[in-house]
Amino acid sequence: MGKYKLVFEESVAKDLRDSPKRDVALILNCFDALSEDPRPPDRERLSGQERYRVRRGAYRIIYEIEDGVPMIVVVKVERGRDVGLNSDRTQYC
């Protein structure tokens, strides 16, 4: 599988602006992993949409996959409210 190009919605910069640098580094590593494999085993498809979600620590990354162009559009990065509830889950990134 080839590497997918990453494209970010303008709101993603705002989503990350107030996040601690340590968390931003983890999220950036996840972006890199998604560019290699946009369909990791722990992804969840959002109901009624062509979007996916992966969890990375306390954050959720919402993205779309464009296979025809090999491109991933990162739509949103949001902090989860229920941090720690699924801490035993295996995370891809």
Secondary structure, 3 states (H helix, E strand, C coil): CCCCEEEECHHHHHHHHCCCHHHHHHHHHHHHHHHHCCCCCCCEECCCCCEEEEEECCEEEEEEEECCCCEEEEEEEEECCCCCCCCCCCCCC
